Amino acid sequence: MTQNLTPSPATPTLDAHGHNPDDYDWVPVLRKRRADGWSPGKQRAFIEALADTGSVMQAARAVGMTARSAQMLRRSPGAESFDRAWSAAIETASKSLIDEAFERALIGTDEPVFDREGNCVGRRHRKSDRLLEFLLRGYFPERFGYAAHISVAAHGAWGASGAAGDRAGPPAALPVAEALAQLLPEPIAEPEKRLDPEQLEDALLVANLCDGKLPHWRRDH
């Protein structure tokens, strides 16, 4: 039997954020080597826009990319940190739904009024009693939740054991700020040692000529 002496490729050492430091140019700025256009800067801007709007299409458009390419990046190997940041952004954006629910339940909305022929004959202000009930049950489950009503019928008291308020909620989502930090590798000591000395000298010379700023072809966009 012939033994295969071909050395297996070394498994890359990943940092605490799940990144391989060798994938990056560290001096004079952190810049990941990518060919698909999704630089770390674009990823961060996309996540921030997604957290603000909750719309993948709007967030992708804000960074000059497409929603399809964002979805492809999310499910690509090695994009676990981007996927986590995406989920955190959606969790943050979902809070705007609660704000909207409160607005409609407490303040109400103006709605057009139509006659039988479909003509708009006026407007009326309407609050949503169903949303109000939903919010009461959500924020005060021990008093207004379904389980609490069963408890009242059975024991004649509010908040008995087994009320909805006793159930553990879903685990807290990753904060967007922490998710954004994990899109990039952890800062390392003496990053300049990771760049070839000649490349380092050229990069520092260019940065010096540009008042400490690299030209656009050396920066993330």
C-alpha positions as CSV (number, residue, x, y, z in Angstrom):
1,M,0.0,0.0,0.0
2,T,1.4,3.4,-1.0
3,Q,1.2,6.0,1.7
4,N,0.0,9.4,0.7
5,L,2.7,11.8,1.8
6,T,1.0,14.9,0.5
7,P,0.6,17.3,3.5
8,S,-2.9,18.2,4.3
9,P,-3.6,22.0,4.3
10,A,-3.3,23.5,7.7
11,T,-6.6,24.5,9.4
12,P,-6.7,28.3,9.7
13,T,-6.6,29.6,13.2
14,L,-9.8,31.7,13.8
15,D,-10.1,34.5,16.3
16,A,-12.9,34.9,18.8
17,H,-15.1,36.5,16.1
18,G,-14.7,33.6,13.8
19,H,-12.3,35.3,11.4
20,N,-9.0,34.3,9.9
21,P,-6.5,37.2,10.5
22,D,-4.5,36.0,7.5
23,D,-7.5,37.1,5.3
24,Y,-6.8,40.8,6.0
25,D,-4.2,43.5,5.2
26,W,-3.6,45.1,8.6
27,V,-1.4,48.0,7.8
28,P,-2.1,50.9,7.6
29,V,-5.8,50.0,7.6
30,L,-7.8,46.9,8.1
31,R,-8.9,45.7,4.7
32,K,-10.3,42.3,3.9
33,R,-9.3,40.8,0.6
34,R,-12.6,40.2,-1.2
35,A,-13.6,39.9,-4.8
36,D,-17.4,40.0,-4.5
37,G,-17.8,43.7,-3.6
38,W,-19.0,43.1,-0.1
39,S,-16.2,44.9,1.8
40,P,-16.3,45.1,5.6
41,G,-17.3,48.7,5.3
42,K,-20.3,47.8,3.0
43,Q,-21.3,45.0,5.3
44,R,-21.4,47.3,8.3
45,A,-23.3,50.0,6.4
46,F,-25.8,47.4,5.2
47,I,-26.4,46.1,8.7
48,E,-26.9,49.6,10.1
49,A,-29.4,50.4,7.4
50,L,-31.2,47.1,7.9
51,A,-31.5,47.9,11.6
52,D,-33.0,51.3,10.8
53,T,-35.4,50.2,8.1
54,G,-36.0,46.5,8.4
55,S,-35.9,46.3,4.6
56,V,-33.3,44.2,3.0
57,M,-34.0,45.9,-0.4
58,Q,-33.5,49.4,1.0
59,A,-30.4,48.4,3.0
60,A,-28.8,46.8,0.0
61,R,-29.7,49.8,-2.2
62,A,-28.1,52.1,0.4
63,V,-24.7,50.5,-0.1
64,G,-25.0,50.1,-3.9
65,M,-25.6,46.4,-3.8
66,T,-28.6,44.1,-4.5
67,A,-30.8,42.2,-2.1
68,R,-30.0,39.0,-3.9
69,S,-26.2,39.5,-3.5
70,A,-26.8,40.2,0.2
71,Q,-28.8,37.0,0.6
72,M,-26.0,35.1,-1.2
73,L,-23.4,36.5,1.1
74,R,-25.5,35.7,4.1
75,R,-25.6,31.9,3.3
76,S,-22.0,31.7,2.0
77,P,-19.4,29.7,3.9
78,G,-17.5,31.9,6.3
79,A,-20.2,34.5,6.6
80,E,-21.5,33.4,10.0
81,S,-20.7,36.7,11.6
82,F,-22.6,38.5,8.9
83,D,-25.6,36.2,9.4
84,R,-25.6,36.9,13.1
85,A,-25.4,40.7,12.5
86,W,-28.3,40.4,10.0
87,S,-30.5,38.6,12.7
88,A,-29.6,41.2,15.3
89,A,-30.5,44.0,12.8
90,I,-33.9,42.5,12.1
91,E,-34.5,42.1,15.9
92,T,-33.7,45.8,16.3
93,A,-35.9,46.8,13.4
94,S,-38.8,44.7,14.8
95,K,-39.1,47.1,17.7
96,S,-40.5,49.7,15.3
97,L,-43.5,47.4,14.9
98,I,-44.2,47.7,18.6
99,D,-43.9,51.5,18.2
100,E,-46.4,51.4,15.4
101,A,-48.8,49.2,17.4
102,F,-48.8,51.6,20.3
103,E,-49.3,54.5,17.9
104,R,-52.4,52.9,16.3
105,A,-53.8,51.7,19.6
106,L,-53.4,54.8,21.7
107,I,-53.3,57.7,19.1
108,G,-55.2,56.1,16.2
109,T,-55.1,56.7,12.5
110,D,-57.0,58.8,10.0
111,E,-59.0,56.6,7.5
112,P,-60.9,57.6,4.4
113,V,-64.6,57.1,4.3
114,F,-66.2,55.9,1.0
115,D,-69.8,55.9,-0.1
116,R,-71.4,53.0,-2.0
117,E,-70.1,54.3,-5.3
118,G,-66.5,54.3,-4.1
119,N,-66.2,58.1,-3.7
120,C,-64.3,59.4,-0.8
121,V,-66.8,61.5,1.2
122,G,-64.7,62.2,4.3
123,R,-62.3,60.9,6.9
124,R,-62.6,59.4,10.3
125,H,-60.2,58.9,13.2
126,R,-60.1,55.4,14.5
127,K,-58.2,53.6,17.3
128,S,-57.5,49.9,17.2
129,D,-59.2,48.1,20.1
130,R,-57.7,44.8,18.9
131,L,-54.2,46.2,19.1
132,L,-54.9,47.6,22.5
133,E,-56.0,44.2,23.7
134,F,-52.9,42.6,22.2
135,L,-50.6,45.1,23.9
136,L,-52.2,44.6,27.2
137,R,-51.9,40.9,27.0
138,G,-48.3,41.2,25.9
139,Y,-47.1,43.7,28.5
140,F,-49.3,42.5,31.4
141,P,-49.8,38.8,30.8
142,E,-50.3,38.1,34.5
143,R,-53.5,40.2,34.4
144,F,-54.7,40.1,30.8
145,G,-53.1,37.0,29.3
146,Y,-55.2,34.0,28.3
147,A,-53.7,31.8,31.1
148,A,-54.6,34.5,33.6
149,H,-58.2,34.4,32.6
150,I,-58.2,30.6,33.1
151,S,-56.6,31.1,36.5
152,V,-59.3,33.6,37.5
153,A,-62.1,31.2,36.5
154,A,-60.5,28.3,38.4
155,H,-59.2,30.1,41.5
156,G,-60.9,33.5,41.6
157,A,-57.6,35.4,41.8
158,W,-55.3,37.2,39.4
159,G,-51.7,36.0,38.8
160,A,-52.0,32.5,40.1
161,S,-49.3,29.9,39.3
162,G,-49.2,29.0,35.6
163,A,-50.0,32.5,34.3
164,A,-48.5,33.6,31.1
165,G,-46.1,35.9,33.0
166,D,-44.4,32.9,34.5
167,R,-43.2,31.5,31.2
168,A,-39.7,32.3,30.2
169,G,-39.4,34.5,27.1
170,P,-37.1,33.9,24.1
171,P,-33.4,34.5,24.6
172,A,-32.2,38.0,24.2
173,A,-30.9,38.8,20.7
174,L,-27.4,39.8,20.0
175,P,-27.1,43.7,20.3
176,V,-26.4,45.3,16.9
177,A,-23.3,47.1,18.2
178,E,-21.8,43.8,19.3
179,A,-22.8,42.1,16.0
180,L,-21.2,44.9,14.0
181,A,-18.0,44.5,16.0
182,Q,-18.0,40.8,15.1
183,L,-18.1,41.5,11.4
184,L,-14.4,42.3,11.7
185,P,-11.6,40.3,13.3
186,E,-10.3,41.1,16.7
187,P,-7.6,43.8,16.7
188,I,-4.2,42.2,17.0
189,A,-0.9,43.4,18.6
190,E,1.7,44.7,16.2
191,P,-0.4,44.4,13.0
192,E,2.3,45.9,10.9
193,K,4.3,42.7,11.2
194,R,1.6,40.9,9.1
195,L,2.5,42.9,6.0
196,D,5.5,42.3,3.9
197,P,8.2,44.9,4.8
198,E,8.3,46.3,1.2
199,Q,4.5,46.5,1.0
200,L,4.4,48.1,4.4
201,E,6.9,50.8,3.3
202,D,5.0,51.5,0.2
203,A,1.7,51.7,2.0
204,L,3.0,54.1,4.7
205,L,4.6,56.2,2.0
206,V,1.3,56.6,0.2
207,A,-0.5,57.3,3.4
208,N,2.1,60.0,4.3
209,L,1.7,61.6,0.9
210,C,-2.1,61.6,1.4
211,D,-2.0,63.2,4.9
212,G,-2.5,60.0,6.7
213,K,-5.3,58.8,4.4
214,L,-5.0,56.0,1.9
215,P,-6.3,56.6,-1.7
216,H,-9.7,55.1,-2.5
217,W,-8.3,52.0,-4.1
218,R,-6.6,51.1,-0.8
219,R,-9.6,51.7,1.4
220,D,-12.9,49.9,2.0
221,H,-16.0,51.4,0.4
